[in-house]
């Protein structure tokens, strides 16, 4: 970011870093929600819980869809 003397280029770098950080925070929040679901599950084995399996499937589908999107910029 500091290697360029162009203020517009620096601002663009900041925007890209911000977007990346937003994506990483969203992924961490989704992971935390999944962990919380597993920890609060009343089943003896949360891996066999249909609710947990549905949430896990949803997260995997979201991650796959996000990964398949073309990068912007």
Buried (B, 14 or more C-beta within 10 A) or exposed (E): EEEEEEEEEBEBBEEBEEEEEEEEEEBEEBEEEBEEBBEEBEEEEBEEBEEBEEBBEEBEEEEEEEEEEEEEE
